[in-house]
Amino acid sequence: MQKILNDMQSHITLPIDYSERLEEAKPITKLKKAINRKIIITATICVLIVLTFVSSIYISTKITYDIPSSDVTFYEANGKLLMKYKGHGALLYSAYASHIDNSPTKEWHISFTQTFFDRYVQPLYKKDKPQVLDSTKEVKAVYDQDGHILWQNKSLPNNE
């Protein structure tokens, strides 16, 4: 019987004190806190990087710069009126045509703008081509936003 009691006594472990358990768990809790802090910091940095990227793209496509009409040339080719930008990057234009006195020919009024994206990013992947405005038979003249003549059809009779 004594032997059984001795065997039992050798396998019985008494629970340690609560303060000792806390002392043993300190390295683990410190590690958990450090990992959680690193995760939070990493996630915050990733969100800030994404927000910066998205906002820079948004801003670069919304802010426009006026382009002087002297930087755009108009010429005829194959019966079409073409325009070509002399500057760097792609060109945005806003145009409207008006018929004068029920004439079959039109007068175009045009203004030119460019965004940061059009000037610096778009030329990296897209080559600028001349843009077709209209058929030369149908256009009497092209004016800029200030009313200056940019192109005039010399082949039309004066009464049109």
C-alpha positions in Angstrom: 0.0 0.0 0.0 2.8 2.4 0.8 4.2 1.8 -2.6 0.9 2.8 -4.2 0.8 5.9 -2.1 4.4 6.8 -3.1 3.6 6.3 -6.8 0.5 8.5 -6.5 2.4 11.1 -4.7 5.1 11.3 -7.4 2.5 11.9 -10.1 0.4 14.5 -8.3 1.3 18.1 -9.2 -0.2 20.9 -7.2 -1.5 23.9 -9.1 0.8 26.9 -9.1 -0.1 30.2 -7.7 -2.1 32.7 -9.9 0.7 35.3 -9.8 3.2 32.7 -10.9 1.0 31.7 -13.8 0.7 35.4 -14.8 4.5 35.7 -14.6 4.9 32.7 -17.0 2.3 34.1 -19.4 3.9 37.6 -19.7 6.2 36.7 -22.6 3.3 35.2 -24.5 1.0 38.3 -23.9 3.8 40.6 -24.9 4.3 38.7 -28.1 0.5 38.8 -28.8 0.5 42.6 -28.2 3.5 43.1 -30.5 2.0 41.0 -33.3 -1.4 42.8 -33.0 0.4 46.2 -33.1 2.4 45.2 -36.2 -0.8 43.9 -37.9 -2.6 47.2 -37.1 0.3 49.3 -38.3 0.8 47.3 -41.5 -2.9 47.4 -42.3 -3.0 51.2 -41.7 0.0 51.8 -43.9 -1.6 49.6 -46.7 -4.8 51.6 -46.5 -2.9 54.9 -46.6 -0.9 53.8 -49.7 -4.1 52.7 -51.5 -5.9 55.9 -50.6 -2.9 58.0 -51.8 -2.8 56.1 -55.1 -6.5 56.3 -55.8 -6.7 60.0 -54.9 -3.7 60.9 -57.0 -5.3 59.2 -60.0 -8.6 61.0 -59.3 -6.9 64.4 -59.0 -4.7 63.9 -62.1 -7.8 63.3 -64.2 -10.0 66.1 -62.8 -7.8 69.2 -62.9 -7.6 70.7 -66.4 -5.3 73.2 -67.9 -6.3 75.4 -70.9 -4.2 74.9 -74.0 -3.6 77.9 -76.3 -5.1 77.4 -79.7 -1.8 78.3 -81.3 -0.5 74.9 -80.2 -3.0 73.2 -82.5 -2.7 73.0 -86.3 -5.5 72.4 -88.7 -5.0 70.9 -92.1 -6.8 69.1 -94.9 -6.2 65.5 -95.9 -8.4 63.3 -98.1 -11.3 65.7 -97.9 -11.2 65.7 -94.1 -10.4 68.5 -91.7 -7.7 67.2 -89.3 -6.2 68.8 -86.2 -2.8 67.9 -84.6 -1.5 69.1 -81.2 2.1 70.3 -81.2 2.6 70.0 -77.5 3.3 67.0 -75.3 0.6 64.5 -74.5 -3.0 64.0 -75.5 -5.4 66.8 -76.2 -9.0 67.2 -75.0 -11.3 69.5 -76.9 -14.8 70.7 -76.6 -16.4 71.8 -79.9 -19.8 72.6 -81.3 -20.9 73.4 -84.8 -23.4 76.0 -85.9 -25.1 76.5 -89.2 -25.2 80.2 -90.3 -28.3 81.4 -92.2 -29.5 77.9 -93.1 -26.2 77.3 -95.0 -25.1 73.7 -95.6 -21.7 74.6 -94.2 -20.9 74.8 -90.5 -18.8 77.0 -88.3 -17.0 75.2 -85.6 -16.2 76.8 -82.2 -13.6 74.9 -80.3 -11.6 75.1 -77.0 -8.7 72.9 -75.9 -7.8 71.5 -72.4 -5.5 68.9 -71.0 -5.2 67.1 -67.7 -2.1 66.0 -65.9 -3.0 62.4 -66.9 -3.3 63.4 -70.5 0.0 65.2 -70.6 2.3 62.8 -68.8 0.7 59.3 -68.4 -1.4 58.7 -71.5 1.6 59.2 -73.9 3.3 56.3 -72.3 0.8 53.8 -73.7 -1.1 55.6 -76.5 0.4 57.4 -79.5 -1.3 60.6 -80.5 -2.9 60.6 -83.9 -4.4 63.5 -85.8 -8.1 63.9 -84.9 -10.7 64.2 -87.6 -13.0 67.2 -87.0 -15.3 67.0 -90.1 -15.5 66.9 -93.9 -13.9 70.0 -95.4 -16.9 70.4 -97.7 -19.1 71.0 -94.7 -16.9 73.3 -92.7 -16.7 77.0 -93.4 -14.4 78.0 -90.6 -13.0 77.0 -87.2 -12.9 79.5 -84.3 -11.3 79.3 -80.9 -13.2 80.2 -77.6 -12.1 83.9 -78.1 -13.4 84.1 -81.6 -10.1 84.0 -83.5 -10.1 82.1 -86.8 -8.0 78.9 -86.6 -8.9 77.6 -90.0 -10.9 78.9 -92.9 -12.1 76.9 -96.0 -10.6 78.8 -98.9 -12.3 76.5 -101.5 -15.9 77.7 -100.6 -17.4 80.5 -102.6 -17.7 83.8 -100.7 -21.5 83.7 -100.6 -21.6 80.6 -98.4 
